[in-house]
Amino acid sequence: MALFGKRRRDELGRGAWRHDHDRFGRAVDRFYAIVGGIDTDRKPDGTCASREALAALTGDLGQAADRVHGICVRAERLAPTDGMALPGGAPEFMDVQRNLSRAATAVAQAAQAAFMVRAALRTGEPADAEPAVRAVREALDLVDRAERLLNTGD
């Protein structure tokens, strides 16, 4: 396991791309934890369509996390960093990094919205998963955009 961890650390470097990768991963992990906890909060007599809608998004986020990993590994190869600044400003990579950062923020917002669903279900209030669904869709669009920018920047 340590060998795998070392390999992953080396391929992502220690700078901006590592930061973007880890930030997105933490947001996805948080979303998973919140959605996974909804079952335990649900009232036994109620259905949970909101939970089903949120659970359906976890697979999409898992695939997006794999794509973010690939984007960051490739970006590290093309523009290696040791700090938070891209080498020489690397303007062609700034939009890639900006989109990854915004994608992580959107996933964090989705986790926050999912927690609101969880809290509503706990109190028996109506729960609306749509804000979380919108935030995840935005995150997926931003990952798509970052991937396209990296591919056209070659």
C-alpha positions in Angstrom: 0.0 0.0 0.0 2.8 2.4 0.8 4.4 1.8 -2.5 1.1 2.6 -4.3 0.7 5.8 -2.2 4.3 6.8 -3.0 3.7 6.3 -6.7 0.6 8.4 -6.7 2.3 11.1 -4.7 5.1 11.2 -7.2 2.9 11.3 -10.3 0.9 14.2 -8.9 3.9 16.1 -7.5 3.6 18.3 -4.4 2.2 21.5 -5.9 -0.9 23.0 -7.5 -2.0 19.8 -9.3 -1.8 17.7 -6.1 -3.8 20.4 -4.3 -6.5 20.4 -6.9 -6.7 16.6 -7.0 -6.9 16.3 -3.2 -9.4 19.1 -2.8 -11.8 17.5 -5.3 -11.3 14.1 -3.7 -12.1 15.5 -0.2 -15.3 17.1 -1.5 -16.4 13.8 -3.2 -15.6 11.9 0.0 -17.7 14.4 2.0 -20.6 14.0 -0.4 -20.4 10.2 -0.1 -20.4 10.4 3.7 -23.4 12.6 3.8 -25.5 10.6 1.3 -24.5 7.4 3.0 -25.8 8.7 6.3 -29.2 9.6 5.0 -30.5 6.0 5.3 -29.9 6.1 9.1 -31.8 9.4 9.4 -34.8 8.4 7.4 -38.1 7.9 9.2 -39.1 4.2 8.9 -42.5 4.9 7.3 -41.3 7.4 4.7 -40.0 6.9 1.2 -36.8 8.7 0.3 -36.9 9.8 -3.3 -34.4 12.6 -2.4 -31.9 10.0 -1.2 -32.3 8.0 -4.4 -31.6 11.1 -6.5 -28.5 11.8 -4.4 -27.3 8.2 -4.4 -27.5 8.2 -8.2 -25.0 11.0 -8.3 -22.3 9.1 -6.4 -21.3 7.0 -9.4 -21.0 10.1 -11.5 -18.8 11.7 -8.9 -16.6 8.6 -8.6 -16.0 8.7 -12.4 -15.3 12.4 -12.2 -12.8 11.8 -9.4 -10.9 9.3 -11.7 -11.0 11.9 -14.5 -9.7 14.6 -12.2 -6.8 12.3 -11.2 -6.0 11.8 -14.9 -6.1 15.5 -15.6 -3.9 16.3 -12.7 -1.3 13.6 -13.5 -1.1 14.8 -17.1 -1.0 18.5 -16.1 1.8 17.7 -13.7 3.8 16.0 -16.5 3.3 19.0 -18.8 3.6 21.8 -16.2 5.2 20.4 -13.0 4.8 22.4 -9.8 6.3 22.4 -6.3 4.1 25.2 -5.0 0.8 26.7 -5.6 1.9 28.8 -8.5 2.1 27.4 -12.0 5.6 27.6 -13.6 6.0 31.0 -15.3 2.4 31.7 -14.8 1.6 29.0 -17.4 -1.4 30.8 -18.8 -2.4 27.8 -20.9 -2.9 25.8 -17.7 -4.5 28.5 -15.5 -8.0 27.9 -17.0 -7.5 24.1 -16.4 -6.6 24.8 -12.7 -9.4 27.3 -12.3 -12.0 24.9 -13.6 -10.8 22.1 -11.3 -10.9 24.4 -8.4 -14.5 25.5 -9.3 -15.5 21.9 -9.8 -14.3 21.0 -6.2 -16.3 24.0 -4.9 -19.4 22.8 -6.7 -19.0 19.3 -5.2 -18.6 20.9 -1.8 -21.8 22.9 -2.4 -23.6 19.7 -3.5 -22.5 18.1 -0.2 -23.9 21.1 1.7 -27.2 20.8 -0.2 -27.2 17.0 0.5 -26.8 17.7 4.2 -29.8 20.0 4.0 -31.8 17.1 2.6 -30.5 14.9 5.4 -31.5 17.4 8.0 -35.0 17.8 6.4 -35.6 14.1 6.4 -34.5 13.9 10.0 -37.1 16.4 11.1 -39.8 15.0 8.8 -39.8 18.1 6.6 -40.0 17.9 2.8 -36.6 17.4 1.2 -35.6 18.7 -2.2 -32.4 17.2 -3.8 -32.5 19.5 -6.8 -29.9 22.0 -5.5 -27.4 19.1 -4.9 -28.2 17.7 -8.3 -27.6 21.0 -10.0 -24.3 21.5 -8.1 -23.1 18.0 -9.2 -24.0 18.7 -12.8 -22.1 22.0 -12.6 -19.1 20.1 -11.2 -19.2 17.5 -14.0 -19.4 20.3 -16.6 -16.4 22.0 -15.1 -14.4 18.7 -15.1 -15.4 18.3 -18.8 -14.2 21.8 -19.5 -10.9 21.3 -17.7 -10.3 18.1 -19.7 -11.1 19.8 -23.0 -8.8 22.7 -22.2 -5.9 20.3 -21.3 -6.5 18.4 -24.5 -6.5 21.5 -26.7 -3.5 22.9 -24.9 -1.1 20.3 -26.3 
